[in-house]
Amino acid sequence: MVSRTHSEGLRQLARSVLQPGFVGTEAPDWVLREIGDGLASVVLFSRNIVTLEQVARLTGQLRAENPELIIAIDEEAGDVTRIESATGSTRPGSFALGTVDDTDLTEAVAADLGRQLRTAGVSLDYAPSADVNSNPDNPIIGVRSFGVDTKVVARHTGAWIRGLQSAGVAACAKHFPGHGDVAVDSHHGLPVYGADRARIAEQALPPFRAAIEAGVRAVMSGHLLVPAYDPDLPATLSRRILEELLRQELGFDGVIVTDAIEMGAVTGRYGIGGATVRAVAAGADAVCVGGENAEEATVGLLVDTLADAVRSGDLPEERLVTASRRVREFAAWSAGLTPVGLAPWGDGGIGFAAARRAIRLTGAVRHALPLVTAPHVVELAPATNLAIGKETPWGVAAPLGERLPGTTSVRVRREDLQAHATTLQTQALAPAAGRPLVVVVRDAARHKWMARALADLLAARPDAIVVEMGLPGTVVPSAAQIFTHGATAASGVAAAEVLAGAL
């Protein structure tokens, strides 16, 4: 018979390995109660953030319950931003930094972000993406990666980690062992990385080795099947990958965090409770939950499930104890990372400078620029994925309108073209009669509807200027093209400056 004291001890251990999210810009009562009962971490998303001052108050409120509380955030800068989700990131993303390929710049941008996060009271950042985006059809990584070349990704992963951690915020390299060579979004299904071990060692692992050499304090597991190591279990649930590969072969001794445990790649087969137990049993130390399931009931369910799994023998108690110890050691380190005064909230300095350096031009663009009259801008907008969350402001029309008053624009989505056959003619081409036309796309090579719409627009207006704000996969030899390598606010400003002749 299990004593009541032992039972409560198991529940405290279980709480300590969870990293839940919550709803609101102030801490809910249930979160404060859970912290008092042993919850060691929380994670912030854009729904928790309005201003730097508000976030600092929120983290102060949370840490009043436990000064050693780990406060994490999923802030990559670039297209995946939480702290600037309402306005768009004032820093370019990883792909833009990899394009510039100046590791000093990457380190400086990450340090700038780290200072803001530390000021806000954050101690752990789920970034950078150490994935090599080797599959152009990858629906979830794309410009979140530093590039398609392993060596580029490795050196910038190390630089980003050094920069962020120099500001006193722990980095978390993701998504181990590499999410770049797949074509399925793990939010919805289970991706398969079918390379053999030699190819994985050559292609996917070097950035994680670089992260470990840079002293990264956390690594996030990916929800993908890697048959070369484990033909049955996704990486997050695989002891062969987390313990044997990451711990033993690569020598990582920090905290292993799961990707959001409610994602379909793992819950589709095991449920949220089953996936959580299997992840901890496999070697994960902390379980991220609450990007979607941000309720008190979910935390309670997972606490009960973990404790029950120990009692049933499905989860060895010593494994849960080890996971809790690693989390608490990290928490003790992070206890000194309290706010020390407010840093600038997107000061427009190094981030915009980096975005300008990432701009690339092809075709007849230099002969077409600068624009001397206000253009009409057509932005072809894809649906956002769950990694980005709600659509963050992006594009060229707004910053271009500030520089060329009278600029008009329309944003066209796939459903618009399906519902209204005349959308391109009436909303895009007609207002551009006698005026310059700027067509903005985002990953046109990956979206067939967008590529077709772009071709139709160029057929009617071969003088149009194309701005690609995603991966530069579609190159139209006859067109004037600008590549920003990301769709951040900083990237939009940089493109507008080129169009208006200010850069």
C-alpha positions as CSV (number, residue, x, y, z in Angstrom):
1,M,0.0,0.0,0.0
2,V,1.3,3.4,-1.0
3,S,1.4,5.9,1.9
4,R,-0.4,9.2,1.6
5,T,3.0,11.0,2.1
6,H,4.6,9.0,-0.7
7,S,1.6,9.7,-2.9
8,E,1.8,13.4,-2.4
9,G,5.5,13.2,-3.0
10,L,4.9,11.6,-6.4
11,R,2.5,14.3,-7.3
12,Q,5.0,17.0,-6.4
13,L,7.6,15.3,-8.6
14,A,5.1,15.1,-11.4
15,R,4.3,18.8,-11.1
16,S,8.0,19.7,-11.2
17,V,8.5,18.2,-14.7
18,L,5.6,20.0,-16.3
19,Q,5.9,23.3,-18.2
20,P,2.3,24.4,-18.7
21,G,1.0,27.5,-20.4
22,F,-2.1,29.5,-19.3
23,V,-4.5,32.1,-20.6
24,G,-4.4,35.7,-19.6
25,T,-2.0,38.6,-19.0
26,E,-2.2,38.1,-15.2
27,A,-1.5,34.8,-13.5
28,P,-4.7,32.8,-12.9
29,D,-5.4,31.6,-9.4
30,W,-5.0,28.0,-10.4
31,V,-1.5,28.6,-11.7
32,L,-0.4,30.3,-8.4
33,R,-1.9,27.3,-6.5
34,E,0.0,24.8,-8.6
35,I,3.3,26.7,-8.1
36,G,2.7,26.6,-4.4
37,D,2.2,22.9,-4.7
38,G,5.4,22.2,-6.6
39,L,5.0,23.4,-10.2
40,A,8.5,24.4,-11.2
41,S,7.9,26.0,-14.6
42,V,5.5,27.8,-16.8
43,V,5.7,28.9,-20.4
44,L,4.4,32.2,-21.9
45,F,2.8,32.6,-25.3
46,S,1.6,35.7,-27.2
47,R,-1.8,35.5,-25.4
48,N,0.1,36.4,-22.2
49,I,1.9,39.4,-23.6
50,V,0.9,43.1,-24.2
51,T,3.9,45.2,-23.1
52,L,7.3,44.7,-21.6
53,E,6.1,46.4,-18.4
54,Q,3.1,44.1,-18.2
55,V,5.2,40.9,-18.8
56,A,7.6,42.0,-16.0
57,R,4.6,42.4,-13.7
58,L,3.3,39.0,-14.7
59,T,6.6,37.2,-14.1
60,G,7.0,39.1,-10.8
61,Q,3.6,37.9,-9.7
62,L,4.5,34.3,-10.7
63,R,7.9,34.4,-8.9
64,A,6.3,35.7,-5.8
65,E,5.0,32.2,-5.3
66,N,8.5,30.7,-6.0
67,P,11.6,32.8,-6.6
68,E,13.2,29.8,-8.5
69,L,10.3,29.4,-10.9
70,I,11.4,28.7,-14.5
71,I,9.6,31.0,-16.9
72,A,10.0,29.9,-20.5
73,I,8.9,31.5,-23.7
74,D,8.6,30.2,-27.3
75,E,10.4,33.3,-28.8
76,E,12.5,32.6,-31.9
77,A,12.4,36.2,-33.1
78,G,11.7,36.3,-36.9
79,D,8.4,34.9,-38.1
80,V,7.8,33.0,-34.8
81,T,7.6,35.8,-32.2
82,R,5.6,36.0,-29.0
83,I,6.9,39.3,-27.5
84,E,6.1,41.2,-30.7
85,S,3.2,39.2,-32.1
86,A,1.0,42.2,-32.2
87,T,3.3,44.3,-34.4
88,G,5.7,41.9,-36.1
89,S,9.3,41.2,-35.0
90,T,11.8,44.1,-35.2
91,R,14.5,41.4,-35.7
92,P,14.9,39.2,-38.7
93,G,14.6,35.5,-38.3
94,S,17.1,32.7,-38.5
95,F,17.1,32.2,-42.3
96,A,17.9,35.9,-42.9
97,L,20.8,35.7,-40.4
98,G,22.1,32.6,-42.1
99,T,21.8,34.3,-45.4
100,V,24.0,37.2,-44.2
101,D,26.3,34.5,-42.7
102,D,28.0,36.8,-40.1
103,T,28.1,34.9,-36.9
104,D,29.1,38.1,-35.0
105,L,25.8,39.6,-36.2
106,T,23.8,36.5,-35.2
107,E,25.3,36.6,-31.8
108,A,24.6,40.3,-31.4
109,V,21.0,39.9,-32.5
110,A,20.4,37.0,-30.0
111,A,22.1,39.0,-27.2
112,D,19.8,41.9,-27.9
113,L,16.8,39.6,-27.7
114,G,18.2,38.0,-24.5
115,R,18.5,41.4,-22.8
116,Q,14.8,42.0,-23.4
117,L,13.7,38.6,-22.2
118,R,15.8,38.9,-19.1
119,T,14.3,42.3,-18.4
120,A,10.9,40.7,-18.7
121,G,11.7,38.0,-16.2
122,V,12.1,35.1,-18.7
123,S,14.8,32.5,-17.9
124,L,14.4,29.9,-20.7
125,D,13.8,30.5,-24.4
126,Y,12.6,27.7,-26.7
127,A,15.1,28.7,-29.4
128,P,16.9,28.5,-31.7
129,S,15.8,26.1,-34.3
130,A,18.8,23.9,-35.0
131,D,17.0,22.2,-37.9
132,V,18.6,22.1,-41.3
133,N,15.8,22.9,-43.7
134,S,17.0,20.4,-46.3
135,N,13.5,19.6,-47.6
136,P,12.0,22.5,-49.6
137,D,8.5,21.1,-49.0
138,N,8.9,21.3,-45.2
139,P,5.6,22.9,-44.0
140,I,6.7,23.8,-40.5
141,I,10.4,24.8,-40.4
142,G,11.2,26.9,-43.5
143,V,12.7,30.3,-42.6
144,R,12.8,29.3,-38.9
145,S,16.0,27.5,-39.9
146,F,19.4,29.2,-40.4
147,G,19.5,27.6,-43.8
148,V,19.8,24.5,-46.0
149,D,23.5,24.0,-45.5
150,T,24.5,22.0,-42.4
151,K,27.7,23.9,-41.8
152,V,25.9,27.3,-41.9
153,V,23.2,26.1,-39.6
154,A,25.8,24.7,-37.1
155,R,27.9,27.8,-36.8
156,H,24.9,30.1,-36.5
157,T,23.2,27.8,-34.0
158,G,26.3,28.1,-31.8
159,A,26.5,31.9,-32.3
160,W,22.8,32.4,-31.4
161,I,23.1,30.3,-28.2
162,R,26.2,32.2,-27.1
163,G,24.5,35.5,-27.7
164,L,21.3,34.7,-25.9
165,Q,23.0,33.0,-22.9
166,S,25.4,35.9,-22.6
167,A,22.4,37.9,-21.5
168,G,21.5,35.4,-18.8
169,V,18.7,33.6,-20.6
170,A,19.0,29.9,-21.3
171,A,18.7,28.7,-24.9
172,C,16.9,25.6,-26.0
173,A,18.1,24.0,-29.3
174,K,15.3,22.3,-31.2
175,H,13.9,20.0,-32.6
176,F,16.2,17.0,-31.8
177,P,17.4,15.1,-33.8
178,G,16.4,17.4,-36.6
179,H,13.0,18.4,-38.1
180,G,14.3,19.8,-41.4
181,D,14.1,16.9,-43.8
182,V,10.4,16.1,-43.5
183,A,7.2,17.1,-45.3
184,V,4.6,16.7,-42.5
185,D,3.7,19.2,-39.8
186,S,4.0,17.4,-36.5
187,H,1.1,19.5,-35.1
188,H,-1.2,17.4,-37.2
189,G,0.6,14.1,-38.1
190,L,3.7,12.1,-37.5
191,P,6.7,13.1,-39.8
192,V,9.2,10.5,-40.8
193,Y,12.9,11.2,-41.2
194,G,14.0,8.3,-43.3
195,A,17.7,8.9,-43.6
196,D,20.2,6.3,-42.4
197,R,22.5,6.9,-39.5
198,A,25.4,8.0,-41.6
199,R,23.2,10.6,-43.3
200,I,21.7,11.8,-40.0
201,A,25.2,12.2,-38.5
202,E,26.3,14.3,-41.6
203,Q,23.1,16.3,-42.1
204,A,21.1,16.8,-38.9
205,L,23.3,16.3,-35.9
206,P,26.2,18.8,-36.4
207,P,24.0,21.8,-35.4
208,F,23.1,20.0,-32.1
209,R,26.8,19.2,-31.5
210,A,27.5,22.9,-32.1
211,A,24.8,23.8,-29.6
212,I,26.3,21.5,-26.9
213,E,29.7,22.9,-27.6
214,A,28.3,26.4,-27.1
215,G,27.0,25.4,-23.7
216,V,23.3,25.2,-24.5
217,R,21.3,24.5,-21.3
218,A,18.3,22.8,-22.9
219,V,17.4,20.7,-25.9
220,M,13.9,20.2,-27.2
221,S,12.9,16.9,-28.7
222,G,11.0,16.7,-32.0
223,H,7.9,14.7,-32.6
224,L,9.1,12.7,-35.6
225,L,9.8,9.1,-36.3
226,V,13.5,8.3,-37.1
227,P,13.5,4.7,-38.1
228,A,17.3,4.5,-38.3
229,Y,17.3,4.8,-34.5
230,D,13.8,3.7,-33.5
231,P,11.3,2.3,-36.0
232,D,8.5,2.4,-33.5
233,L,8.5,5.5,-31.4
234,P,8.7,9.2,-32.2
235,A,11.9,10.8,-30.9
236,T,10.2,12.5,-28.0
237,L,9.1,9.0,-26.7
238,S,12.3,7.1,-27.7
239,R,14.9,6.2,-25.1
240,R,17.2,5.2,-28.0
241,I,17.2,8.8,-29.2
242,L,17.0,10.8,-26.0
243,E,19.1,8.7,-23.8
244,E,21.4,6.7,-26.0
245,L,21.9,9.3,-28.8
246,L,21.6,12.7,-27.1
247,R,22.8,11.8,-23.6
248,Q,25.4,9.1,-24.3
249,E,26.7,9.7,-27.8
250,L,26.5,13.5,-28.0
251,G,27.2,14.0,-24.3
252,F,24.4,16.4,-23.4
253,D,23.8,16.8,-19.7
254,G,21.3,19.6,-19.5
255,V,17.5,19.6,-19.5
256,I,15.6,17.8,-22.2
257,V,12.3,19.5,-22.9
258,T,9.6,18.0,-25.1
259,D,7.9,19.9,-27.9
260,A,4.3,20.6,-27.0
261,I,3.0,17.3,-25.8
262,E,-0.5,17.9,-27.1
263,M,0.6,17.9,-30.8
264,G,-1.0,15.3,-33.0
265,A,2.2,13.5,-33.8
266,V,2.2,11.9,-30.4
267,T,-1.3,12.3,-29.0
268,G,-2.9,10.8,-32.1
269,R,-1.6,7.4,-31.0
270,Y,-1.0,7.7,-27.2
271,G,-3.2,10.5,-26.0
272,I,-1.8,13.4,-24.0
273,G,-1.4,11.4,-20.8
274,G,0.2,8.4,-22.5
275,A,2.5,10.6,-24.5
276,T,3.6,12.4,-21.3
277,V,4.4,9.2,-19.4
278,R,6.3,7.7,-22.4
279,A,8.3,11.0,-22.9
280,V,9.5,11.1,-19.3
281,A,10.2,7.4,-19.3
282,A,12.3,7.8,-22.4
283,G,14.5,10.5,-20.9
284,A,12.6,13.8,-21.2
285,D,13.0,16.0,-18.0
286,A,10.4,18.6,-18.7
287,V,7.1,18.4,-20.6
288,C,5.9,21.5,-22.5
289,V,2.1,21.6,-22.5
290,G,-0.5,24.3,-22.9
291,G,0.1,25.9,-26.3
292,E,-3.4,24.6,-27.0
293,N,-4.5,22.8,-23.8
294,A,-4.0,25.6,-21.4
295,E,-6.4,24.6,-18.6
296,E,-6.1,23.6,-15.0
297,A,-7.8,20.3,-15.8
298,T,-5.0,19.3,-18.2
299,V,-2.3,19.9,-15.6
300,G,-4.3,18.0,-13.0
301,L,-4.7,15.1,-15.5
302,L,-1.0,14.9,-16.3
303,V,0.0,15.1,-12.6
304,D,-2.4,12.2,-11.8
305,T,-1.2,10.2,-14.9
306,L,2.5,10.5,-14.1
307,A,1.9,9.6,-10.4
308,D,-0.3,6.6,-11.4
309,A,2.3,5.5,-13.9
310,V,4.9,5.3,-11.2
311,R,2.6,3.2,-9.0
312,S,1.8,0.8,-11.9
313,G,5.5,0.4,-12.8
314,D,5.1,2.0,-16.3
315,L,7.3,4.9,-15.2
316,P,10.3,4.0,-12.9
317,E,10.3,6.3,-9.9
318,E,14.0,6.9,-10.2
319,R,13.5,8.3,-13.7
320,L,10.9,10.8,-12.5
321,V,13.3,11.7,-9.6
322,T,16.2,12.3,-12.0
323,A,14.0,14.4,-14.3
324,S,12.8,16.5,-11.4
325,R,16.4,17.0,-10.1
326,R,17.6,18.3,-13.5
327,V,14.7,20.7,-13.6
328,R,15.3,22.0,-10.1
329,E,19.0,22.4,-10.7
330,F,18.1,24.5,-13.7
331,A,15.6,26.4,-11.6
332,A,18.2,27.2,-9.0
333,W,20.5,28.6,-11.6
334,S,17.7,30.7,-13.0
335,A,16.6,32.1,-9.6
336,G,19.0,35.1,-10.0
337,L,17.5,36.1,-13.3
338,T,15.0,38.6,-11.9
339,P,14.3,41.9,-13.8
340,V,17.0,44.5,-13.3
341,G,15.2,47.4,-14.9
342,L,13.4,47.8,-18.2
343,A,15.4,47.3,-21.4
344,P,14.2,48.8,-24.8
345,W,11.2,47.0,-26.3
346,G,12.2,46.8,-30.0
347,D,14.5,49.8,-30.3
348,G,14.8,49.5,-34.1
349,G,18.6,49.2,-33.9
350,I,20.4,46.0,-34.7
351,G,17.4,44.1,-35.8
352,F,16.6,46.5,-38.7
353,A,20.2,46.7,-39.6
354,A,20.4,42.9,-39.8
355,A,17.2,42.8,-42.0
356,R,18.7,45.2,-44.4
357,R,21.8,43.1,-44.8
358,A,19.7,40.1,-45.6
359,I,18.0,41.7,-48.7
360,R,19.0,40.2,-52.1
361,L,18.0,41.5,-55.5
362,T,17.7,39.7,-58.9
363,G,16.5,40.4,-62.4
364,A,15.9,43.9,-63.6
365,V,15.1,45.2,-60.2
366,R,17.9,47.8,-60.2
367,H,16.5,49.3,-63.4
368,A,13.0,49.4,-62.0
369,L,13.9,51.2,-58.8
370,P,13.5,53.4,-57.0
371,L,9.7,53.8,-57.5
372,V,8.9,57.4,-58.2
373,T,5.1,57.1,-57.9
374,A,3.0,55.3,-55.4
375,P,2.4,51.7,-56.4
376,H,-0.4,49.2,-55.9
377,V,0.7,46.3,-53.8
378,V,-0.8,42.8,-54.0
379,E,0.1,40.5,-51.1
380,L,-0.6,36.8,-51.7
381,A,-1.1,35.4,-48.2
382,P,-0.8,31.8,-47.1
383,A,-2.5,30.3,-44.1
384,T,-0.3,30.4,-41.0
385,N,0.8,27.3,-39.2
386,L,0.4,26.6,-35.5
387,A,4.0,27.3,-34.8
388,I,3.4,30.9,-35.7
389,G,0.0,31.0,-34.0
390,K,-2.3,33.9,-34.9
391,E,-1.2,35.8,-38.0
392,T,1.5,38.3,-37.0
393,P,1.5,41.5,-39.1
394,W,3.8,41.1,-42.1
395,G,4.1,42.4,-45.6
396,V,5.4,45.4,-47.5
397,A,2.4,47.6,-48.2
398,A,2.2,49.3,-44.8
399,P,5.9,50.4,-44.5
400,L,5.9,51.3,-48.2
401,G,2.8,53.5,-47.8
402,E,4.7,55.5,-45.1
403,R,7.4,56.2,-47.6
404,L,5.3,56.6,-50.7
405,P,1.9,58.2,-49.7
406,G,-0.9,57.1,-51.9
407,T,0.2,53.5,-52.0
408,T,-2.8,51.1,-52.2
409,S,-2.9,47.4,-51.4
410,V,-4.9,44.3,-51.3
411,R,-4.2,41.0,-49.6
412,V,-5.4,37.9,-51.4
413,R,-5.8,34.5,-49.9
414,R,-6.4,31.1,-51.5
415,E,-10.0,31.1,-50.4
416,D,-10.5,34.4,-52.2
417,L,-9.4,32.9,-55.5
418,Q,-11.5,29.9,-55.0
419,A,-14.7,31.9,-54.1
420,H,-14.2,34.8,-56.6
421,A,-12.8,33.9,-59.9
422,T,-12.3,37.6,-60.8
423,T,-10.3,38.5,-57.6
424,L,-7.0,39.0,-59.4
425,Q,-8.5,41.1,-62.1
426,T,-10.8,43.3,-60.0
427,Q,-8.8,43.6,-56.8
428,A,-5.3,43.3,-58.0
429,L,-4.8,44.4,-61.6
430,A,-7.5,47.0,-62.0
431,P,-6.2,49.4,-59.3
432,A,-2.7,49.0,-60.7
433,A,-3.6,50.4,-64.1
434,G,-1.0,53.1,-65.0
435,R,0.8,52.6,-61.7
436,P,3.7,50.4,-60.6
437,L,2.7,46.9,-59.4
438,V,4.4,45.2,-56.5
439,V,3.5,41.6,-55.8
440,V,4.4,40.2,-52.4
441,V,4.5,36.4,-51.9
442,R,5.5,34.1,-49.0
443,D,6.9,30.7,-49.9
444,A,5.5,30.8,-53.4
445,A,7.4,27.6,-54.4
446,R,5.6,25.7,-51.7
447,H,2.1,26.9,-52.4
448,K,0.8,25.9,-55.9
449,W,-2.1,28.3,-55.8
450,M,0.3,31.2,-55.0
451,A,2.7,30.2,-57.8
452,R,-0.2,30.1,-60.3
453,A,-1.5,33.5,-59.1
454,L,2.0,35.0,-59.3
455,A,2.4,33.6,-62.9
456,D,-1.0,35.1,-63.9
457,L,-0.1,38.5,-62.5
458,L,3.3,38.5,-64.2
459,A,1.7,37.5,-67.5
460,A,-0.6,40.5,-67.3
461,R,2.1,42.8,-65.9
462,P,5.6,41.6,-66.7
463,D,6.9,44.9,-65.3
464,A,5.7,44.0,-61.8
465,I,8.3,43.8,-59.0
466,V,8.1,40.6,-56.9
467,V,9.0,40.5,-53.2
468,E,9.5,37.0,-51.8
469,M,9.3,37.0,-48.0
470,G,9.6,33.3,-47.5
471,L,12.1,30.8,-48.9
472,P,13.6,32.0,-52.1
473,G,12.6,29.0,-54.1
474,T,10.7,30.7,-57.0
475,V,13.0,32.7,-59.2
476,V,11.4,34.3,-62.3
477,P,14.4,35.2,-64.6
478,S,12.5,37.9,-66.4
479,A,11.1,39.5,-63.3
480,A,12.5,42.1,-60.9
481,Q,12.7,40.3,-57.6
482,I,13.6,41.2,-54.0
483,F,14.2,38.5,-51.5
484,T,13.9,39.3,-47.7
485,H,14.4,35.7,-46.4
486,G,11.6,36.2,-43.8
487,A,8.4,38.0,-43.2
488,T,9.1,40.0,-40.1
489,A,8.3,43.6,-39.6
490,A,12.0,44.4,-39.9
491,S,12.1,42.5,-43.2
492,G,9.1,44.4,-44.6
493,V,10.7,47.7,-43.7
494,A,13.9,46.7,-45.4
495,A,12.1,45.8,-48.6
496,A,10.1,49.0,-48.5
497,E,13.3,51.0,-48.2
498,V,14.7,49.3,-51.3
499,L,11.5,49.9,-53.3
500,A,11.4,53.6,-52.2
501,G,15.1,54.1,-52.8
502,A,16.0,54.7,-49.2
503,L,18.4,51.8,-49.0
